[in-house]
Amino acid sequence: MIVYTPLYETMRKRGISTYQLITYHGVSRGLINRLKHNQAITTVTLNDLCTILNCRPEEIVAYIPDSVETLIEV
């Protein structure tokens, strides 16, 4: 599972709020909602966030393996 938990730490370190992303950088409220709920985003969006925050992708996303039980059920 991809999660965006590192994004919020990176934003805190850079002094950028979600309000600033929306107001000054043109990030949509819908995208903020997708990030908060760990939903899929495009690599273009990931690139845009990296540009805005001047960071690497691993400072925005993290991979958490699904449990073995979940993988067997699929």
mmCIF file of the N, C-alpha and C atoms, coordinates in Angstrom:
data_MODEL
# 
_entry.id   MODEL 
# 
loop_
_atom_site.group_PDB 
_atom_site.id 
_atom_site.type_symbol 
_atom_site.label_atom_id 
_atom_site.label_alt_id 
_atom_site.label_comp_id 
_atom_site.label_asym_id 
_atom_site.label_entity_id 
_atom_site.label_seq_id 
_atom_site.pdbx_PDB_ins_code 
_atom_site.Cartn_x 
_atom_site.Cartn_y 
_atom_site.Cartn_z 
_atom_site.occupancy 
_atom_site.B_iso_or_equiv 
_atom_site.pdbx_formal_charge 
_atom_site.auth_seq_id 
_atom_site.auth_comp_id 
_atom_site.auth_asym_id 
_atom_site.auth_atom_id 
_atom_site.pdbx_PDB_model_num 
ATOM 1   N N  . MET A 1 1  ? 0.848  -1.179  0.000   1.00 0.00 ? 1  MET A N  1 
ATOM 2   C CA . MET A 1 1  ? 0.000  0.000   0.000   1.00 0.00 ? 1  MET A CA 1 
ATOM 3   C C  . MET A 1 1  ? 0.895  1.244   0.000   1.00 0.00 ? 1  MET A C  1 
ATOM 4   N N  . ILE A 1 2  ? 0.562  2.176   -0.823  1.00 0.00 ? 2  ILE A N  1 
ATOM 5   C CA . ILE A 1 2  ? 1.266  3.458   -0.859  1.00 0.00 ? 2  ILE A CA 1 
ATOM 6   C C  . ILE A 1 2  ? 0.571  4.409   0.104   1.00 0.00 ? 2  ILE A C  1 
ATOM 7   N N  . VAL A 1 3  ? 1.359  5.055   0.959   1.00 0.00 ? 3  VAL A N  1 
ATOM 8   C CA . VAL A 1 3  ? 0.819  6.050   1.890   1.00 0.00 ? 3  VAL A CA 1 
ATOM 9   C C  . VAL A 1 3  ? 1.583  7.362   1.716   1.00 0.00 ? 3  VAL A C  1 
ATOM 10  N N  . TYR A 1 4  ? 0.933  8.438   2.073   1.00 0.00 ? 4  TYR A N  1 
ATOM 11  C CA . TYR A 1 4  ? 1.517  9.767   1.908   1.00 0.00 ? 4  TYR A CA 1 
ATOM 12  C C  . TYR A 1 4  ? 1.901  10.402  3.238   1.00 0.00 ? 4  TYR A C  1 
ATOM 13  N N  . THR A 1 5  ? 2.132  9.580   4.238   1.00 0.00 ? 5  THR A N  1 
ATOM 14  C CA . THR A 1 5  ? 2.510  10.075  5.552   1.00 0.00 ? 5  THR A CA 1 
ATOM 15  C C  . THR A 1 5  ? 3.771  10.939  5.517   1.00 0.00 ? 5  THR A C  1 
ATOM 16  N N  . PRO A 1 6  ? 4.800  10.557  4.746   1.00 0.00 ? 6  PRO A N  1 
ATOM 17  C CA . PRO A 1 6  ? 6.004  11.400  4.712   1.00 0.00 ? 6  PRO A CA 1 
ATOM 18  C C  . PRO A 1 6  ? 5.749  12.815  4.180   1.00 0.00 ? 6  PRO A C  1 
ATOM 19  N N  . LEU A 1 7  ? 4.725  12.976  3.362   1.00 0.00 ? 7  LEU A N  1 
ATOM 20  C CA . LEU A 1 7  ? 4.404  14.296  2.794   1.00 0.00 ? 7  LEU A CA 1 
ATOM 21  C C  . LEU A 1 7  ? 4.208  15.337  3.884   1.00 0.00 ? 7  LEU A C  1 
ATOM 22  N N  . TYR A 1 8  ? 3.460  14.966  4.908   1.00 0.00 ? 8  TYR A N  1 
ATOM 23  C CA . TYR A 1 8  ? 3.108  15.954  5.934   1.00 0.00 ? 8  TYR A CA 1 
ATOM 24  C C  . TYR A 1 8  ? 4.322  16.349  6.777   1.00 0.00 ? 8  TYR A C  1 
ATOM 25  N N  . GLU A 1 9  ? 5.240  15.430  6.986   1.00 0.00 ? 9  GLU A N  1 
ATOM 26  C CA . GLU A 1 9  ? 6.491  15.761  7.687   1.00 0.00 ? 9  GLU A CA 1 
ATOM 27  C C  . GLU A 1 9  ? 7.342  16.682  6.812   1.00 0.00 ? 9  GLU A C  1 
ATOM 28  N N  . THR A 1 10 ? 7.396  16.389  5.518   1.00 0.00 ? 10 THR A N  1 
ATOM 29  C CA . THR A 1 10 ? 8.153  17.232  4.586   1.00 0.00 ? 10 THR A CA 1 
ATOM 30  C C  . THR A 1 10 ? 7.555  18.630  4.525   1.00 0.00 ? 10 THR A C  1 
ATOM 31  N N  . MET A 1 11 ? 6.229  18.712  4.475   1.00 0.00 ? 11 MET A N  1 
ATOM 32  C CA . MET A 1 11 ? 5.577  20.025  4.462   1.00 0.00 ? 11 MET A CA 1 
ATOM 33  C C  . MET A 1 11 ? 5.899  20.800  5.740   1.00 0.00 ? 11 MET A C  1 
ATOM 34  N N  . ARG A 1 12 ? 5.875  20.112  6.868   1.00 0.00 ? 12 ARG A N  1 
ATOM 35  C CA . ARG A 1 12 ? 6.185  20.764  8.143   1.00 0.00 ? 12 ARG A CA 1 
ATOM 36  C C  . ARG A 1 12 ? 7.611  21.304  8.133   1.00 0.00 ? 12 ARG A C  1 
ATOM 37  N N  . LYS A 1 13 ? 8.553  20.486  7.659   1.00 0.00 ? 13 LYS A N  1 
ATOM 38  C CA . LYS A 1 13 ? 9.962  20.910  7.606   1.00 0.00 ? 13 LYS A CA 1 
ATOM 39  C C  . LYS A 1 13 ? 10.153 22.108  6.683   1.00 0.00 ? 13 LYS A C  1 
ATOM 40  N N  . ARG A 1 14 ? 9.365  22.159  5.596   1.00 0.00 ? 14 ARG A N  1 
ATOM 41  C CA . ARG A 1 14 ? 9.497  23.246  4.621   1.00 0.00 ? 14 ARG A CA 1 
ATOM 42  C C  . ARG A 1 14 ? 8.651  24.466  4.990   1.00 0.00 ? 14 ARG A C  1 
ATOM 43  N N  . GLY A 1 15 ? 7.817  24.317  6.013   1.00 0.00 ? 15 GLY A N  1 
ATOM 44  C CA . GLY A 1 15 ? 6.966  25.434  6.424   1.00 0.00 ? 15 GLY A CA 1 
ATOM 45  C C  . GLY A 1 15 ? 5.847  25.718  5.446   1.00 0.00 ? 15 GLY A C  1 
ATOM 46  N N  . ILE A 1 16 ? 5.339  24.664  4.797   1.00 0.00 ? 16 ILE A N  1 
ATOM 47  C CA . ILE A 1 16 ? 4.267  24.825  3.821   1.00 0.00 ? 16 ILE A CA 1 
ATOM 48  C C  . ILE A 1 16 ? 3.018  24.103  4.327   1.00 0.00 ? 16 ILE A C  1 
ATOM 49  N N  . SER A 1 17 ? 1.905  24.804  4.337   1.00 0.00 ? 17 SER A N  1 
ATOM 50  C CA . SER A 1 17 ? 0.640  24.228  4.791   1.00 0.00 ? 17 SER A CA 1 
ATOM 51  C C  . SER A 1 17 ? -0.196 23.780  3.593   1.00 0.00 ? 17 SER A C  1 
ATOM 52  N N  . THR A 1 18 ? -1.243 23.016  3.869   1.00 0.00 ? 18 THR A N  1 
ATOM 53  C CA . THR A 1 18 ? -2.157 22.639  2.789   1.00 0.00 ? 18 THR A CA 1 
ATOM 54  C C  . THR A 1 18 ? -2.833 23.885  2.217   1.00 0.00 ? 18 THR A C  1 
ATOM 55  N N  . TYR A 1 19 ? -3.090 24.870  3.069   1.00 0.00 ? 19 TYR A N  1 
ATOM 56  C CA . TYR A 1 19 ? -3.670 26.137  2.605   1.00 0.00 ? 19 TYR A CA 1 
ATOM 57  C C  . TYR A 1 19 ? -2.752 26.777  1.564   1.00 0.00 ? 19 TYR A C  1 
ATOM 58  N N  . GLN A 1 20 ? -1.457 26.793  1.824   1.00 0.00 ? 20 GLN A N  1 
ATOM 59  C CA . GLN A 1 20 ? -0.506 27.386  0.882   1.00 0.00 ? 20 GLN A CA 1 
ATOM 60  C C  . GLN A 1 20 ? -0.445 26.587  -0.415  1.00 0.00 ? 20 GLN A C  1 
ATOM 61  N N  . LEU A 1 21 ? -0.503 25.257  -0.313  1.00 0.00 ? 21 LEU A N  1 
ATOM 62  C CA . LEU A 1 21 ? -0.498 24.436  -1.528  1.00 0.00 ? 21 LEU A CA 1 
ATOM 63  C C  . LEU A 1 21 ? -1.688 24.784  -2.411  1.00 0.00 ? 21 LEU A C  1 
ATOM 64  N N  . ILE A 1 22 ? -2.839 24.948  -1.789  1.00 0.00 ? 22 ILE A N  1 
ATOM 65  C CA . ILE A 1 22 ? -4.058 25.264  -2.541  1.00 0.00 ? 22 ILE A CA 1 
ATOM 66  C C  . ILE A 1 22 ? -4.030 26.689  -3.078  1.00 0.00 ? 22 ILE A C  1 
ATOM 67  N N  . THR A 1 23 ? -3.703 27.649  -2.219  1.00 0.00 ? 23 THR A N  1 
ATOM 68  C CA . THR A 1 23 ? -3.801 29.065  -2.573  1.00 0.00 ? 23 THR A CA 1 
ATOM 69  C C  . THR A 1 23 ? -2.674 29.548  -3.480  1.00 0.00 ? 23 THR A C  1 
ATOM 70  N N  . TYR A 1 24 ? -1.444 29.165  -3.171  1.00 0.00 ? 24 TYR A N  1 
ATOM 71  C CA . TYR A 1 24 ? -0.296 29.728  -3.885  1.00 0.00 ? 24 TYR A CA 1 
ATOM 72  C C  . TYR A 1 24 ? 0.296  28.818  -4.958  1.00 0.00 ? 24 TYR A C  1 
ATOM 73  N N  . HIS A 1 25 ? -0.024 27.530  -4.889  1.00 0.00 ? 25 HIS A N  1 
ATOM 74  C CA . HIS A 1 25 ? 0.585  26.599  -5.838  1.00 0.00 ? 25 HIS A CA 1 
ATOM 75  C C  . HIS A 1 25 ? -0.430 25.894  -6.731  1.00 0.00 ? 25 HIS A C  1 
ATOM 76  N N  . GLY A 1 26 ? -1.710 26.227  -6.584  1.00 0.00 ? 26 GLY A N  1 
ATOM 77  C CA . GLY A 1 26 ? -2.732 25.692  -7.477  1.00 0.00 ? 26 GLY A CA 1 
ATOM 78  C C  . GLY A 1 26 ? -3.086 24.229  -7.269  1.00 0.00 ? 26 GLY A C  1 
ATOM 79  N N  . VAL A 1 27 ? -2.750 23.679  -6.116  1.00 0.00 ? 27 VAL A N  1 
ATOM 80  C CA . VAL A 1 27 ? -3.115 22.291  -5.822  1.00 0.00 ? 27 VAL A CA 1 
ATOM 81  C C  . VAL A 1 27 ? -4.609 22.269  -5.483  1.00 0.00 ? 27 VAL A C  1 
ATOM 82  N N  . SER A 1 28 ? -5.330 21.322  -6.074  1.00 0.00 ? 28 SER A N  1 
ATOM 83  C CA . SER A 1 28 ? -6.780 21.283  -5.849  1.00 0.00 ? 28 SER A CA 1 
ATOM 84  C C  . SER A 1 28 ? -7.118 20.676  -4.488  1.00 0.00 ? 28 SER A C  1 
ATOM 85  N N  . ARG A 1 29 ? -8.273 21.065  -3.989  1.00 0.00 ? 29 ARG A N  1 
ATOM 86  C CA . ARG A 1 29 ? -8.760 20.482  -2.731  1.00 0.00 ? 29 ARG A CA 1 
ATOM 87  C C  . ARG A 1 29 ? -9.005 18.987  -2.902  1.00 0.00 ? 29 ARG A C  1 
ATOM 88  N N  . GLY A 1 30 ? -9.400 18.600  -4.090  1.00 0.00 ? 30 GLY A N  1 
ATOM 89  C CA . GLY A 1 30 ? -9.614 17.183  -4.387  1.00 0.00 ? 30 GLY A CA 1 
ATOM 90  C C  . GLY A 1 30 ? -8.337 16.377  -4.238  1.00 0.00 ? 30 GLY A C  1 
ATOM 91  N N  . LEU A 1 31 ? -7.223 16.946  -4.709  1.00 0.00 ? 31 LEU A N  1 
ATOM 92  C CA . LEU A 1 31 ? -5.943 16.258  -4.574  1.00 0.00 ? 31 LEU A CA 1 
ATOM 93  C C  . LEU A 1 31 ? -5.546 16.149  -3.107  1.00 0.00 ? 31 LEU A C  1 
ATOM 94  N N  . ILE A 1 32 ? -5.742 17.210  -2.357  1.00 0.00 ? 32 ILE A N  1 
ATOM 95  C CA . ILE A 1 32 ? -5.444 17.173  -0.919  1.00 0.00 ? 32 ILE A CA 1 
ATOM 96  C C  . ILE A 1 32 ? -6.255 16.060  -0.263  1.00 0.00 ? 32 ILE A C  1 
ATOM 97  N N  . ASN A 1 33 ? -7.514 15.929  -0.646  1.00 0.00 ? 33 ASN A N  1 
ATOM 98  C CA . ASN A 1 33 ? -8.370 14.876  -0.108  1.00 0.00 ? 33 ASN A CA 1 
ATOM 99  C C  . ASN A 1 33 ? -7.840 13.490  -0.480  1.00 0.00 ? 33 ASN A C  1 
ATOM 100 N N  . ARG A 1 34 ? -7.404 13.327  -1.729  1.00 0.00 ? 34 ARG A N  1 
ATOM 101 C CA . ARG A 1 34 ? -6.848 12.044  -2.174  1.00 0.00 ? 34 ARG A CA 1 
ATOM 102 C C  . ARG A 1 34 ? -5.610 11.691  -1.356  1.00 0.00 ? 34 ARG A C  1 
ATOM 103 N N  . LEU A 1 35 ? -4.763 12.669  -1.108  1.00 0.00 ? 35 LEU A N  1 
ATOM 104 C CA . LEU A 1 35 ? -3.542 12.432  -0.324  1.00 0.00 ? 35 LEU A CA 1 
ATOM 105 C C  . LEU A 1 35 ? -3.888 12.042  1.113   1.00 0.00 ? 35 LEU A C  1 
ATOM 106 N N  . LYS A 1 36 ? -4.849 12.739  1.700   1.00 0.00 ? 36 LYS A N  1 
ATOM 107 C CA . LYS A 1 36 ? -5.243 12.446  3.088   1.00 0.00 ? 36 LYS A CA 1 
ATOM 108 C C  . LYS A 1 36 ? -5.796 11.041  3.235   1.00 0.00 ? 36 LYS A C  1 
ATOM 109 N N  . HIS A 1 37 ? -6.423 10.530  2.175   1.00 0.00 ? 37 HIS A N  1 
ATOM 110 C CA . HIS A 1 37 ? -7.031 9.206   2.236   1.00 0.00 ? 37 HIS A CA 1 
ATOM 111 C C  . HIS A 1 37 ? -6.196 8.136   1.531   1.00 0.00 ? 37 HIS A C  1 
ATOM 112 N N  . ASN A 1 38 ? -4.934 8.442   1.246   1.00 0.00 ? 38 ASN A N  1 
ATOM 113 C CA . ASN A 1 38 ? -3.990 7.498   0.625   1.00 0.00 ? 38 ASN A CA 1 
ATOM 114 C C  . ASN A 1 38 ? -4.537 6.879   -0.658  1.00 0.00 ? 38 ASN A C  1 
ATOM 115 N N  . GLN A 1 39 ? -5.172 7.715   -1.475  1.00 0.00 ? 39 GLN A N  1 
ATOM 116 C CA . GLN A 1 39 ? -5.680 7.253   -2.759  1.00 0.00 ? 39 GLN A CA 1 
ATOM 117 C C  . GLN A 1 39 ? -4.631 7.522   -3.836  1.00 0.00 ? 39 GLN A C  1 
ATOM 118 N N  . ALA A 1 40 ? -4.798 6.890   -4.971  1.00 0.00 ? 40 ALA A N  1 
ATOM 119 C CA . ALA A 1 40 ? -3.822 6.981   -6.056  1.00 0.00 ? 40 ALA A CA 1 
ATOM 120 C C  . ALA A 1 40 ? -3.690 8.403   -6.612  1.00 0.00 ? 40 ALA A C  1 
ATOM 121 N N  . ILE A 1 41 ? -2.457 8.756   -6.955  1.00 0.00 ? 41 ILE A N  1 
ATOM 122 C CA . ILE A 1 41 ? -2.174 9.997   -7.667  1.00 0.00 ? 41 ILE A CA 1 
ATOM 123 C C  . ILE A 1 41 ? -1.281 9.639   -8.855  1.00 0.00 ? 41 ILE A C  1 
ATOM 124 N N  . THR A 1 42 ? -1.183 10.527  -9.817  1.00 0.00 ? 42 THR A N  1 
ATOM 125 C CA . THR A 1 42 ? -0.349 10.265  -10.987 1.00 0.00 ? 42 THR A CA 1 
ATOM 126 C C  . THR A 1 42 ? 1.100  10.626  -10.694 1.00 0.00 ? 42 THR A C  1 
ATOM 127 N N  . THR A 1 43 ? 1.994  10.112  -11.537 1.00 0.00 ? 43 THR A N  1 
ATOM 128 C CA . THR A 1 43 ? 3.401  10.473  -11.394 1.00 0.00 ? 43 THR A CA 1 
ATOM 129 C C  . THR A 1 43 ? 3.615  11.944  -11.750 1.00 0.00 ? 43 THR A C  1 
ATOM 130 N N  . VAL A 1 44 ? 2.766  12.488  -12.587 1.00 0.00 ? 44 VAL A N  1 
ATOM 131 C CA . VAL A 1 44 ? 2.840  13.920  -12.904 1.00 0.00 ? 44 VAL A CA 1 
ATOM 132 C C  . VAL A 1 44 ? 2.570  14.730  -11.636 1.00 0.00 ? 44 VAL A C  1 
ATOM 133 N N  . THR A 1 45 ? 1.563  14.322  -10.879 1.00 0.00 ? 45 THR A N  1 
ATOM 134 C CA . THR A 1 45 ? 1.233  15.002  -9.621  1.00 0.00 ? 45 THR A CA 1 
ATOM 135 C C  . THR A 1 45 ? 2.370  14.845  -8.630  1.00 0.00 ? 45 THR A C  1 
ATOM 136 N N  . LEU A 1 46 ? 2.935  13.647  -8.550  1.00 0.00 ? 46 LEU A N  1 
ATOM 137 C CA . LEU A 1 46 ? 4.074  13.415  -7.663  1.00 0.00 ? 46 LEU A CA 1 
ATOM 138 C C  . LEU A 1 46 ? 5.236  14.333  -8.052  1.00 0.00 ? 46 LEU A C  1 
ATOM 139 N N  . ASN A 1 47 ? 5.486  14.453  -9.338  1.00 0.00 ? 47 ASN A N  1 
ATOM 140 C CA . ASN A 1 47 ? 6.532  15.350  -9.833  1.00 0.00 ? 47 ASN A CA 1 
ATOM 141 C C  . ASN A 1 47 ? 6.238  16.799  -9.443  1.00 0.00 ? 47 ASN A C  1 
ATOM 142 N N  . ASP A 1 48 ? 4.996  17.219  -9.598  1.00 0.00 ? 48 ASP A N  1 
ATOM 143 C CA . ASP A 1 48 ? 4.614  18.589  -9.237  1.00 0.00 ? 48 ASP A CA 1 
ATOM 144 C C  . ASP A 1 48 ? 4.838  18.852  -7.746  1.00 0.00 ? 48 ASP A C  1 
ATOM 145 N N  . LEU A 1 49 ? 4.451  17.893  -6.904  1.00 0.00 ? 49 LEU A N  1 
ATOM 146 C CA . LEU A 1 49 ? 4.662  18.059  -5.462  1.00 0.00 ? 49 LEU A CA 1 
ATOM 147 C C  . LEU A 1 49 ? 6.154  18.109  -5.122  1.00 0.00 ? 49 LEU A C  1 
ATOM 148 N N  . CYS A 1 50 ? 6.953  17.278  -5.793  1.00 0.00 ? 50 CYS A N  1 
ATOM 149 C CA . CYS A 1 50 ? 8.403  17.309  -5.572  1.00 0.00 ? 50 CYS A CA 1 
ATOM 150 C C  . CYS A 1 50 ? 8.983  18.669  -5.958  1.00 0.00 ? 50 CYS A C  1 
ATOM 151 N N  . THR A 1 51 ? 8.479  19.231  -7.045  1.00 0.00 ? 51 THR A N  1 
ATOM 152 C CA . THR A 1 51 ? 8.946  20.545  -7.492  1.00 0.00 ? 51 THR A CA 1 
ATOM 153 C C  . THR A 1 51 ? 8.556  21.623  -6.487  1.00 0.00 ? 51 THR A C  1 
ATOM 154 N N  . ILE A 1 52 ? 7.305  21.609  -6.054  1.00 0.00 ? 52 ILE A N  1 
ATOM 155 C CA . ILE A 1 52 ? 6.818  22.609  -5.103  1.00 0.00 ? 52 ILE A CA 1 
ATOM 156 C C  . ILE A 1 52 ? 7.591  22.537  -3.791  1.00 0.00 ? 52 ILE A C  1 
ATOM 157 N N  . LEU A 1 53 ? 7.808  21.316  -3.303  1.00 0.00 ? 53 LEU A N  1 
ATOM 158 C CA . LEU A 1 53 ? 8.445  21.132  -1.990  1.00 0.00 ? 53 LEU A CA 1 
ATOM 159 C C  . LEU A 1 53 ? 9.966  20.999  -2.071  1.00 0.00 ? 53 LEU A C  1 
ATOM 160 N N  . ASN A 1 54 ? 10.487 20.985  -3.307  1.00 0.00 ? 54 ASN A N  1 
ATOM 161 C CA . ASN A 1 54 ? 11.926 20.829  -3.509  1.00 0.00 ? 54 ASN A CA 1 
ATOM 162 C C  . ASN A 1 54 ? 12.436 19.601  -2.745  1.00 0.00 ? 54 ASN A C  1 
ATOM 163 N N  . CYS A 1 55 ? 11.849 18.441  -3.087  1.00 0.00 ? 55 CYS A N  1 
ATOM 164 C CA . CYS A 1 55 ? 12.197 17.215  -2.378  1.00 0.00 ? 55 CYS A CA 1 
ATOM 165 C C  . CYS A 1 55 ? 12.200 16.031  -3.341  1.00 0.00 ? 55 CYS A C  1 
ATOM 166 N N  . ARG A 1 56 ? 12.534 14.869  -2.799  1.00 0.00 ? 56 ARG A N  1 
ATOM 167 C CA . ARG A 1 56 ? 12.552 13.625  -3.556  1.00 0.00 ? 56 ARG A CA 1 
ATOM 168 C C  . ARG A 1 56 ? 11.236 12.869  -3.317  1.00 0.00 ? 56 ARG A C  1 
ATOM 169 N N  . PRO A 1 57 ? 10.859 11.960  -4.222  1.00 0.00 ? 57 PRO A N  1 
ATOM 170 C CA . PRO A 1 57 ? 9.602  11.220  -4.062  1.00 0.00 ? 57 PRO A CA 1 
ATOM 171 C C  . PRO A 1 57 ? 9.469  10.490  -2.724  1.00 0.00 ? 57 PRO A C  1 
ATOM 172 N N  . GLU A 1 58 ? 10.564 9.955   -2.203  1.00 0.00 ? 58 GLU A N  1 
ATOM 173 C CA . GLU A 1 58 ? 10.484 9.233   -0.932  1.00 0.00 ? 58 GLU A CA 1 
ATOM 174 C C  . GLU A 1 58 ? 10.196 10.150  0.258   1.00 0.00 ? 58 GLU A C  1 
ATOM 175 N N  . GLU A 1 59 ? 10.248 11.453  0.035   1.00 0.00 ? 59 GLU A N  1 
ATOM 176 C CA . GLU A 1 59 ? 9.866  12.402  1.071   1.00 0.00 ? 59 GLU A CA 1 
ATOM 177 C C  . GLU A 1 59 ? 8.367  12.730  0.996   1.00 0.00 ? 59 GLU A C  1 
ATOM 178 N N  . ILE A 1 60 ? 7.681  12.104  0.028   1.00 0.00 ? 60 ILE A N  1 
ATOM 179 C CA . ILE A 1 60 ? 6.246  12.301  -0.148  1.00 0.00 ? 60 ILE A CA 1 
ATOM 180 C C  . ILE A 1 60 ? 5.482  10.994  0.033   1.00 0.00 ? 60 ILE A C  1 
ATOM 181 N N  . VAL A 1 61 ? 6.011  9.906   -0.510  1.00 0.00 ? 61 VAL A N  1 
ATOM 182 C CA . VAL A 1 61 ? 5.317  8.625   -0.454  1.00 0.00 ? 61 VAL A CA 1 
ATOM 183 C C  . VAL A 1 61 ? 6.147  7.580   0.282   1.00 0.00 ? 61 VAL A C  1 
ATOM 184 N N  . ALA A 1 62 ? 5.449  6.587   0.820   1.00 0.00 ? 62 ALA A N  1 
ATOM 185 C CA . ALA A 1 62 ? 6.105  5.432   1.434   1.00 0.00 ? 62 ALA A CA 1 
ATOM 186 C C  . ALA A 1 62 ? 5.315  4.192   1.042   1.00 0.00 ? 62 ALA A C  1 
ATOM 187 N N  . TYR A 1 63 ? 6.022  3.082   0.941   1.00 0.00 ? 63 TYR A N  1 
ATOM 188 C CA . TYR A 1 63 ? 5.381  1.811   0.627   1.00 0.00 ? 63 TYR A CA 1 
ATOM 189 C C  . TYR A 1 63 ? 5.316  0.966   1.889   1.00 0.00 ? 63 TYR A C  1 
ATOM 190 N N  . ILE A 1 64 ? 4.121  0.509   2.205   1.00 0.00 ? 64 ILE A N  1 
ATOM 191 C CA . ILE A 1 64 ? 3.923  -0.396  3.331   1.00 0.00 ? 64 ILE A CA 1 
ATOM 192 C C  . ILE A 1 64 ? 3.352  -1.684  2.741   1.00 0.00 ? 64 ILE A C  1 
ATOM 193 N N  . PRO A 1 65 ? 4.095  -2.786  2.868   1.00 0.00 ? 65 PRO A N  1 
ATOM 194 C CA . PRO A 1 65 ? 3.594  -4.048  2.294   1.00 0.00 ? 65 PRO A CA 1 
ATOM 195 C C  . PRO A 1 65 ? 2.257  -4.457  2.904   1.00 0.00 ? 65 PRO A C  1 
ATOM 196 N N  . ASP A 1 66 ? 1.392  -5.013  2.050   1.00 0.00 ? 66 ASP A N  1 
ATOM 197 C CA . ASP A 1 66 ? 0.130  -5.567  2.545   1.00 0.00 ? 66 ASP A CA 1 
ATOM 198 C C  . ASP A 1 66 ? 0.442  -6.814  3.363   1.00 0.00 ? 66 ASP A C  1 
ATOM 199 N N  . SER A 1 67 ? -0.466 -7.180  4.223   1.00 0.00 ? 67 SER A N  1 
ATOM 200 C CA . SER A 1 67 ? -0.250 -8.373  5.028   1.00 0.00 ? 67 SER A CA 1 
ATOM 201 C C  . SER A 1 67 ? -0.262 -9.617  4.145   1.00 0.00 ? 67 SER A C  1 
ATOM 202 N N  . VAL A 1 68 ? 0.367  -10.663 4.599   1.00 0.00 ? 68 VAL A N  1 
ATOM 203 C CA . VAL A 1 68 ? 0.439  -11.910 3.844   1.00 0.00 ? 68 VAL A CA 1 
ATOM 204 C C  . VAL A 1 68 ? -0.960 -12.466 3.615   1.00 0.00 ? 68 VAL A C  1 
ATOM 205 N N  . GLU A 1 69 ? -1.846 -12.340 4.608   1.00 0.00 ? 69 GLU A N  1 
ATOM 206 C CA . GLU A 1 69 ? -3.200 -12.844 4.452   1.00 0.00 ? 69 GLU A CA 1 
ATOM 207 C C  . GLU A 1 69 ? -3.918 -12.148 3.312   1.00 0.00 ? 69 GLU A C  1 
ATOM 208 N N  . THR A 1 70 ? -3.726 -10.863 3.189   1.00 0.00 ? 70 THR A N  1 
ATOM 209 C CA . THR A 1 70 ? -4.375 -10.099 2.115   1.00 0.00 ? 70 THR A CA 1 
ATOM 210 C C  . THR A 1 70 ? -3.858 -10.557 0.762   1.00 0.00 ? 70 THR A C  1 
ATOM 211 N N  . LEU A 1 71 ? -2.560 -10.792 0.646   1.00 0.00 ? 71 LEU A N  1 
ATOM 212 C CA . LEU A 1 71 ? -1.976 -11.204 -0.622  1.00 0.00 ? 71 LEU A CA 1 
ATOM 213 C C  . LEU A 1 71 ? -2.464 -12.592 -1.037  1.00 0.00 ? 71 LEU A C  1 
ATOM 214 N N  . ILE A 1 72 ? -2.679 -13.493 -0.073  1.00 0.00 ? 72 ILE A N  1 
ATOM 215 C CA . ILE A 1 72 ? -3.135 -14.851 -0.382  1.00 0.00 ? 72 ILE A CA 1 
ATOM 216 C C  . ILE A 1 72 ? -4.584 -14.822 -0.873  1.00 0.00 ? 72 ILE A C  1 
ATOM 217 N N  . GLU A 1 73 ? -5.413 -13.947 -0.330  1.00 0.00 ? 73 GLU A N  1 
ATOM 218 C CA . GLU A 1 73 ? -6.814 -13.869 -0.720  1.00 0.00 ? 73 GLU A CA 1 
ATOM 219 C C  . GLU A 1 73 ? -7.001 -13.418 -2.157  1.00 0.00 ? 73 GLU A C  1 
ATOM 220 N N  . VAL A 1 74 ? -6.081 -12.665 -2.695  1.00 0.00 ? 74 VAL A N  1 
ATOM 221 C CA . VAL A 1 74 ? -6.191 -12.143 -4.047  1.00 0.00 ? 74 VAL A CA 1 
ATOM 222 C C  . VAL A 1 74 ? -5.938 -13.224 -5.005  1.00 0.00 ? 74 VAL A C  1 
# 
